[in-house]
Each structure stands twice: as C-alpha cells, then as structure tokens.
Amino acid sequence: MSKSPQITAIKGMNDILPPVSARWEWLEQAVRRVMAGFAYRNARTPIMEHTQLFTRGLGEVTDIVEKEMYSFQDRQDKHGDADHLSLRPEGTAGLVRAVAEHNLLYDGGKRLFYMGPMFRRERPQRGRYRQFHQIGAEALGFAGPEVDAELILLAVALWRELGLTNWRLELNSLGQPDERREHRAALTAYFEQHADQLDEDARRRLHTNPLRILDTKNPAMQALAEGAPRLIDHLGEASRKHFDAVRAVLDANGVAYTINPRLVRGLDYYNLTVFEFVTEALGAQGTICGGGRYDYLIEQIGGKGAPAVGWALGVERVLELLQEEGVQVPEPAPDAYAVIPDATALPAVMRCLQALRAEGVAVQMHAGAGEGMGSMKSQFKRADASGARFALIFGADELAAGELTLKALRDGSGAQSRVPLANTAGWAARLKSTD
C-alpha cells in the first residue's frame, strides 16, 4: 500500500505547540490580570461575520476590504438564498455589532476586551500571517477624553506587567467629520499639485482615501508627505479641548509621548484621538498596538449611535518583542514526577496521585512504553527533564510500608524522606511551587 502524501498546514497559518504555547498562555494570563485591574470584562464574538459588516464599517476602499479579506458565498438554502460571509480581519467591528445587536448599552457604558484569531489574505512575512492573533480593549458608551486616556494607561500597565521597555507612544487627533472633510479637500488639492511625484498607491488613493497617503512607506514620497497640510491645524475648539484633556491625564501619570501629525487611520470610523505604541526592535513592523476613538461606527453598522474608543495589539509582535528584549517567560513544570518501578503498583500509585491533584499539586506520572515501566535510571532522567521540583518514588519497600519516598530534584541536596500514602493532605503543601 502506497504511503499517503503528508498534509501540512496552510502557509501563513501556524501551529502553536509546547513549549511555545506556554509563552502565549503567560501573555494571556497577564492580559487578564491587567484587564481585571481596570474593570474590563471579556467578550467573545464569532470569527465569521456577514461581509456587509466589514464593507460598511471599514469602508469599501480600504486595503483590507479591497484585497485582504477571506470572503465567500455560503451554500444556498432551500429558497435559493445565500449569505456572503467573511472571516474577520479585525476585532472591533464584530464586537460593536454584538454590542448593538444585544443592546448592551441599555444601562450605560461598557468596558470590554477580547482575544482571538483574525484573518487576512496577504503574503506571509515576518510579523504578518494569514491567521494572526489580536487582543483588544474597547470602551463603549463613554464620550469623555478621560476614557481615551484610560485606555492608553491600560496599555502602558500591560507593558509594565510584561516587562517591556522598548516602546514609545505616538498621539494625534483626527478631529470630527467636518474638520476631516475640510482637511481632505486641502490634502487632495496639495497632492494634485504634486501629481508627478505620486506613486501608484498614492494615485489610487488620491480621490478615495487621501489621508492614507500620509502613511506612505515609500521613501521617495516621505518629503512630499511631510509637507502636506496637517489635520491638527484644521481642528476646531472642541476637538482641541478633547485632545488637550487626554494629554493632561498622560502628563499627570508620567507617560511620555510624541505628537505625530502623520498618524492617521485608513478605517472610516475613527475620529478625535488616535494613538500607536511603536518599537524600533522589530524592523519595519514597528507598531505593536494601535487604537483611537470611533464614535460613529455603531450607527454606521445599523445600531443606535454611541461613542466608543479602543485599541488592539498584535500578539505575535508582542511575543517577538518579548524575545527581542530578553524577557524571561517562566517555563511550566509539574510540582512532582512519579517514578514507578513496577507496573503492578499502578492502581495504588494512581489513587495517591489523584489525591495529590485534589490538593492542588501538579503531578506528572511516568508512563511505560508498552513493556513495563522502564529502568529507574531512565525514569529519573525523565523526571529531571520534566522540570519537576520533586520525584515521588513508589518502590516495593515503600509501598509495603504504606509510604512513598519524596526526593528533592532542584535544590542540589537530593534530600529524601518517607511520607505516608494515606495522608497526602499532611505533606502535599511541601510539593507546591511558591513561584
């Protein structure tokens, strides 16, 4: 019989396996601690939505909608109707849809966070994958600048919790729609005057999304973008006051930032405050977290209008930054490893291990390879490799006496002591890690 060809993962959609998965769990646990400290609660939305949600929310002429979404026509139902569906390319639109659909703001604003995979059809490269992961924080139903500042402080608290230091904060204000329209007209006129210097992307965006030209990565266009009219110069009094209030909170909390007039958003729903956390450690993919205010998105997707602000971070990029900065992520290890010389002892051994687990002790049991349990030497080798702090030795002499031998593996002493099988509660606490 011929061997079947091996099936591999789709390029750009990666398996996350031990020991790497432990780093993901450590990050997610840190996120949950910080979110709880700011009273943000978890929300989970589907990875698939109606395509209309993204075309209406993100805008028809964004790169995400034009080129990057995984979209398809669903199977027809018995009436011949079929939905047009998309895998979510980002998390905000789906969360806002859920908030509007379930009338979650009926009793006031909500602070929410999410974690999960997103999907974009782009060429896989460092820091960019077809399936990637985001963590986001969103505050909906709050119009004041203090919540913009709170979300920035939330991200800063997360960096500190993770031990990250190689980042800087950039701020800007996009103002309100009328101010953006005024700026857009000035921007279009400016770039039309320099049409001969525009690259292909800029010419395509000139009359559909000229703000994105300011975000060009083309070195040949940097000077042109630098000289363009600045949105911040078109802000009215209310928008300036909002921006100044955000800055005042950051200043009071000692959070350093720079104002970047070229910091824009290609998504139609942003207004007022926008911000990014940027690092120099990851090359061209320098943004690790970005966000801002989006007061018009809920109404744009058919809900009752409400203000909102939020951010999202790229999990893969943050993990890469942790590695670049040399942040030590603790490796998971059991408290104890059970060494079992004779398979006939397994019923009694496993009864003891279950009792220890009920006391909160993490125990890894040695498992044989089909013919006996293996030599004591090989079992101790595996015990050492497991990272366990103790070995539990279930030898014939110990079992005959109703005991087991407890041996230290990590403190260098190799100290051994006998403990009773029948009274695990009396000594289980000794096994638990204090980390």
SULCORTA-V64823 format. One record per pair of residues at least 6 apart in sequence whose ideal C-beta (glycine too) atoms are under 8 Angstrom apart, sorted by the first residue. I is the first residue (numbers start at 1). J is the second residue. D is the distance in whole Angstrom. If there is no record, write none. Layout:
{{I:J:D} {I:J:D}}
This chain:
{{9:15:6} {10:130:7} {11:124:6} {11:130:7} {12:124:3} {12:129:5} {12:130:3} {12:131:7} {13:129:7} {13:130:5} {13:131:4} {14:129:6} {14:131:7} {16:24:6} {19:331:6} {19:332:8} {22:329:7} {22:331:6} {22:332:5} {23:319:6} {23:322:7} {23:329:5} {24:315:7} {24:319:7} {25:332:8} {26:329:5} {26:330:7} {27:162:7} {27:315:7} {27:318:7} {27:319:6} {27:322:8} {28:115:6} {28:135:8} {30:158:7} {30:161:5} {30:162:6} {31:113:7} {31:115:7} {31:135:6} {31:158:7} {32:42:8} {33:161:7} {34:154:7} {34:157:5} {34:158:5} {34:161:5} {35:41:8} {35:42:8} {35:113:5} {35:137:7} {35:154:8} {37:157:7} {38:111:7} {38:150:7} {38:154:5} {38:157:7} {39:111:6} {40:111:4} {40:112:6} {40:113:5} {40:137:6} {40:139:8} {40:154:7} {41:110:8} {41:111:7} {41:112:6} {41:113:7} {42:112:7} {42:113:6} {42:114:7} {42:115:8} {43:95:6} {43:98:7} {43:112:4} {43:113:7} {43:114:5} {44:114:7} {44:116:7} {45:88:8} {45:91:7} {45:94:4} {45:95:6} {45:97:8} {45:98:5} {45:114:7} {46:88:8} {46:94:7} {47:87:6} {47:88:6} {47:116:7} {47:117:6} {47:119:7} {48:85:5} {48:86:7} {48:87:6} {48:88:7} {49:85:7} {49:86:6} {49:88:6} {49:93:7} {49:94:5} {49:97:7} {50:83:6} {50:84:7} {50:85:6} {50:86:8} {51:69:7} {51:71:5} {51:84:4} {51:85:6} {51:86:4} {52:84:7} {53:86:8} {53:93:5} {53:94:7} {53:97:6} {53:301:6} {54:64:7} {54:65:6} {54:69:6} {54:86:6} {54:88:8} {54:89:7} {54:93:6} {55:65:6} {56:300:6} {56:301:6} {56:302:8} {57:92:8} {57:93:4} {57:96:7} {57:267:8} {57:268:8} {57:269:6} {57:297:6} {57:300:6} {57:301:5} {58:64:6} {58:65:5} {58:89:8} {58:90:8} {58:93:7} {58:267:5} {58:268:7} {58:269:8} {59:65:7} {59:209:7} {59:266:8} {59:267:6} {59:268:4} {60:66:8} {61:205:8} {61:208:4} {61:209:5} {62:209:7} {62:266:5} {62:267:6} {62:268:8} {63:266:7} {64:89:5} {64:90:7} {64:120:7} {64:266:8} {64:267:8} {67:121:7} {67:122:8} {68:89:6} {68:120:4} {68:121:5} {68:122:5} {69:86:5} {69:87:7} {69:89:5} {69:119:8} {69:120:7} {69:121:7} {70:86:6} {70:87:4} {70:89:8} {70:119:5} {70:120:8} {70:121:6} {71:84:7} {71:85:7} {71:86:4} {71:87:8} {72:84:8} {72:85:6} {72:86:8} {73:82:5} {73:83:8} {73:84:6} {73:85:8} {74:82:5} {74:83:4} {74:84:7} {74:85:5} {75:82:6} {76:82:5} {87:118:8} {87:119:4} {88:94:5} {88:118:6} {88:119:7} {89:118:6} {89:119:6} {89:120:5} {90:118:6} {90:134:7} {90:312:7} {91:114:5} {91:116:7} {91:118:7} {91:134:5} {91:136:5} {91:312:6} {92:136:7} {92:138:7} {92:294:7} {92:297:7} {92:310:6} {92:312:7} {93:297:7} {93:301:7} {95:112:6} {95:114:6} {95:136:7} {95:138:6} {96:138:8} {96:140:7} {96:297:5} {96:298:5} {96:301:6} {96:303:7} {96:308:7} {97:301:6} {97:303:8} {98:104:7} {99:105:6} {99:110:7} {99:112:8} {99:140:6} {99:298:7} {99:303:7} {100:298:5} {100:301:7} {100:302:7} {100:303:3} {100:304:7} {101:303:8} {104:110:6} {104:140:8} {105:140:6} {105:141:5} {105:304:8} {105:306:6} {108:141:6} {109:139:7} {109:140:6} {109:141:3} {109:142:5} {110:139:8} {110:140:5} {110:141:6} {111:137:8} {111:138:8} {111:139:5} {112:137:7} {112:138:5} {112:139:8} {112:140:7} {113:135:7} {113:136:6} {113:137:5} {113:138:7} {114:134:8} {114:135:7} {114:136:5} {114:138:8} {115:133:7} {115:134:7} {115:135:5} {115:136:8} {115:315:8} {116:133:7} {116:134:7} {117:131:5} {117:132:7} {117:133:5} {118:131:7} {118:132:6} {118:133:7} {118:134:5} {119:130:6} {119:131:6} {119:132:8} {120:128:8} {120:130:6} {120:132:7} {121:130:6} {122:128:6} {122:130:7} {124:130:6} {126:283:7} {126:285:7} {127:282:6} {127:283:8} {127:285:4} {127:314:7} {127:316:7} {127:317:6} {127:320:7} {128:285:7} {129:316:7} {132:314:6} {132:315:7} {132:316:6} {133:314:7} {133:315:4} {133:316:6} {134:312:5} {134:313:7} {134:314:6} {134:315:7} {135:312:7} {135:313:5} {135:315:6} {136:310:6} {136:311:7} {136:312:4} {136:313:7} {137:151:6} {137:154:6} {137:155:8} {137:291:8} {137:310:6} {137:311:6} {138:308:6} {138:309:7} {138:310:3} {139:147:5} {139:150:7} {139:151:6} {139:308:7} {139:309:5} {139:310:7} {140:298:7} {140:306:6} {140:307:8} {140:308:4} {141:306:5} {141:307:7} {141:308:7} {142:307:6} {142:308:8} {142:309:7} {143:295:7} {143:307:4} {144:245:8} {145:242:5} {145:243:8} {145:245:4} {145:246:5} {145:249:7} {145:273:7} {146:245:7} {146:249:6} {147:309:6} {148:242:8} {148:246:5} {148:272:7} {148:273:4} {148:292:8} {148:293:6} {148:309:5} {149:245:8} {149:246:5} {149:249:4} {149:250:6} {150:249:8} {151:291:7} {151:309:6} {151:310:7} {151:311:6} {152:169:7} {152:246:8} {152:250:6} {152:255:7} {152:275:6} {152:311:8} {153:249:8} {153:250:8} {153:253:6} {153:255:7} {155:277:6} {155:289:6} {155:291:8} {155:311:6} {155:313:7} {156:169:8} {156:253:8} {156:255:6} {158:313:8} {159:165:8} {159:167:6} {159:277:7} {162:318:7} {162:322:6} {162:327:7} {163:322:8} {163:325:7} {163:327:5} {164:318:8} {164:321:6} {164:322:7} {164:325:6} {164:327:7} {165:325:7} {166:279:5} {166:280:7} {166:281:5} {166:321:7} {166:324:7} {166:325:6} {167:277:5} {167:278:7} {167:279:5} {167:288:7} {167:321:8} {168:256:7} {168:257:8} {168:258:7} {168:277:7} {168:278:6} {168:279:8} {169:250:8} {169:255:7} {169:256:7} {169:257:4} {169:258:7} {169:275:6} {169:276:8} {169:277:6} {169:278:8} {170:257:7} {170:258:6} {170:259:8} {170:260:4} {170:263:5} {170:275:7} {170:276:5} {170:277:8} {170:278:6} {171:243:8} {171:246:7} {171:247:7} {171:257:5} {171:258:7} {171:259:5} {171:260:7} {171:263:7} {171:273:7} {171:274:7} {171:275:5} {172:231:7} {172:232:7} {172:259:6} {172:260:5} {172:261:6} {172:262:8} {172:263:4} {172:264:7} {172:273:8} {172:274:5} {172:275:8} {173:231:7} {173:232:6} {173:235:6} {173:239:6} {173:240:8} {173:242:7} {173:243:4} {173:272:6} {173:273:6} {173:274:7} {174:180:6} {174:231:6} {174:264:7} {174:265:7} {174:270:6} {174:271:6} {174:272:6} {174:273:8} {174:274:6} {174:292:7} {175:183:7} {175:231:6} {175:232:8} {175:234:7} {175:235:5} {175:236:7} {175:239:4} {175:271:7} {175:272:7} {176:236:7} {176:238:8} {176:239:6} {176:271:6} {176:272:7} {177:271:7} {177:296:7} {179:231:7} {179:234:5} {179:235:6} {179:236:6} {179:239:6} {180:211:8} {180:231:7} {180:234:8} {180:271:8} {182:234:5} {183:211:8} {183:229:6} {183:230:8} {183:231:5} {183:234:4} {184:210:6} {184:211:7} {186:229:4} {186:234:7} {187:210:5} {187:211:7} {187:213:8} {187:214:8} {187:228:6} {187:229:6} {188:206:6} {188:207:7} {188:210:5} {190:227:8} {190:228:5} {190:229:6} {191:198:6} {191:202:7} {191:206:6} {191:210:6} {191:213:6} {191:224:8} {191:228:7} {192:206:7} {194:224:6} {195:203:7} {195:206:8} {197:220:8} {197:221:7} {197:224:5} {198:206:7} {198:213:8} {198:221:7} {198:224:8} {199:216:8} {199:218:5} {199:220:7} {199:221:6} {201:213:8} {201:216:7} {201:218:8} {202:213:5} {202:216:7} {202:218:8} {202:221:7} {205:212:5} {205:213:6} {206:213:7} {209:266:6} {211:231:8} {211:264:5} {211:265:8} {211:266:7} {212:264:7} {212:266:5} {213:221:8} {213:225:7} {213:228:8} {214:225:5} {214:228:6} {214:262:5} {214:264:5} {215:262:7} {215:264:5} {215:266:7} {216:222:7} {216:225:6} {217:284:7} {225:262:6} {226:262:8} {230:261:4} {231:261:7} {231:264:8} {232:259:7} {232:261:5} {235:243:7} {239:272:6} {242:272:6} {242:273:7} {243:272:7} {243:273:7} {246:273:5} {247:257:8} {250:257:6} {257:275:8} {260:276:8} {263:274:6} {263:275:8} {263:276:6} {264:274:7} {265:274:6} {265:292:6} {267:294:8} {268:300:8} {269:294:4} {269:296:6} {269:297:4} {269:300:6} {270:292:5} {270:293:7} {270:294:5} {271:292:8} {271:293:6} {271:294:7} {271:295:5} {271:296:7} {272:292:7} {272:293:4} {272:295:7} {273:292:5} {273:293:5} {273:309:7} {274:290:8} {274:291:7} {274:292:3} {274:293:7} {275:290:7} {275:291:6} {275:292:6} {275:311:7} {276:287:5} {276:289:7} {276:290:4} {276:291:8} {277:287:7} {277:288:5} {277:289:4} {277:290:7} {277:313:8} {278:286:5} {278:287:6} {278:288:7} {279:286:6} {279:288:6} {279:321:6} {280:286:7} {281:321:6} {281:324:4} {281:325:7} {282:288:8} {282:317:6} {282:320:6} {282:321:6} {282:324:7} {285:317:6} {287:314:8} {287:317:8} {288:313:6} {288:314:6} {288:317:5} {288:318:6} {288:321:6} {289:311:6} {289:312:7} {289:313:4} {289:314:8} {289:318:8} {290:311:6} {290:312:7} {291:309:7} {291:310:5} {291:311:3} {291:312:6} {292:309:7} {292:310:8} {292:311:8} {293:307:7} {293:308:7} {293:309:4} {294:308:5} {294:309:7} {294:310:7} {295:305:8} {295:306:8} {295:307:4} {295:308:6} {296:305:7} {297:308:6} {298:304:7} {298:305:6} {298:306:5} {298:308:7} {299:305:4} {299:306:8} {322:329:7} {330:435:7} {331:387:6} {332:387:8} {333:386:6} {333:387:3} {333:388:6} {333:389:8} {333:433:8} {334:362:4} {334:363:6} {334:364:4} {334:386:6} {334:387:7} {334:388:5} {335:361:5} {335:362:5} {335:363:7} {335:388:6} {335:389:6} {335:390:7} {335:431:5} {335:432:6} {335:433:6} {336:356:7} {336:361:6} {336:362:7} {336:363:5} {336:364:7} {336:388:5} {336:389:7} {336:390:4} {336:391:7} {336:392:5} {336:431:5} {337:363:7} {337:364:5} {337:365:8} {337:366:7} {337:382:7} {337:383:4} {337:386:5} {337:388:4} {337:390:7} {337:391:5} {337:392:7} {337:409:8} {338:349:6} {338:353:6} {338:363:6} {338:364:7} {338:365:5} {338:366:6} {338:391:8} {338:392:5} {338:394:7} {339:366:6} {339:376:7} {339:379:5} {339:380:7} {339:383:6} {339:391:5} {339:392:7} {339:393:5} {339:394:7} {340:346:7} {340:349:5} {340:365:7} {340:366:5} {340:373:5} {340:379:7} {340:394:5} {341:373:6} {341:376:6} {341:379:8} {341:393:8} {341:394:7} {341:395:6} {341:396:7} {342:373:7} {342:396:6} {343:368:6} {343:372:6} {343:373:5} {345:394:5} {345:396:8} {345:399:6} {348:394:8} {348:399:6} {348:421:7} {349:365:7} {349:394:5} {350:365:7} {352:392:8} {352:394:8} {352:404:7} {352:421:5} {352:424:6} {353:363:5} {353:365:6} {353:392:8} {355:424:4} {355:425:8} {356:363:5} {356:424:5} {356:428:6} {356:431:7} {357:363:6} {359:424:6} {359:425:6} {359:428:4} {359:429:8} {360:428:7} {360:432:6} {361:428:5} {361:431:5} {361:432:6} {362:433:8} {363:392:7} {364:386:5} {364:388:6} {366:373:6} {366:374:7} {366:379:5} {366:382:6} {366:383:7} {368:374:6} {373:379:7} {380:391:7} {383:391:5} {383:409:6} {384:409:6} {388:409:6} {389:408:7} {389:409:6} {389:410:5} {389:431:7} {389:433:7} {390:406:6} {390:407:6} {390:408:6} {390:409:6} {390:431:6} {391:405:8} {391:406:8} {391:407:4} {391:409:6} {392:404:5} {392:405:7} {392:406:6} {392:407:8} {393:404:6} {393:405:4} {393:406:8} {393:407:6} {394:404:5} {395:404:8} {395:405:7} {398:404:5} {398:405:5} {398:418:7} {399:421:8} {401:418:7} {402:420:6} {402:421:5} {402:422:6} {403:418:5} {403:419:6} {403:420:6} {403:421:6} {404:418:7} {404:419:6} {404:421:6} {405:416:6} {405:417:7} {405:418:6} {406:416:7} {406:417:5} {406:418:8} {406:419:5} {406:427:7} {406:430:7} {406:431:8} {407:414:7} {407:415:7} {407:416:5} {408:414:6} {408:415:5} {408:416:8} {419:426:8} {419:427:5} {420:426:7} {420:427:8}}
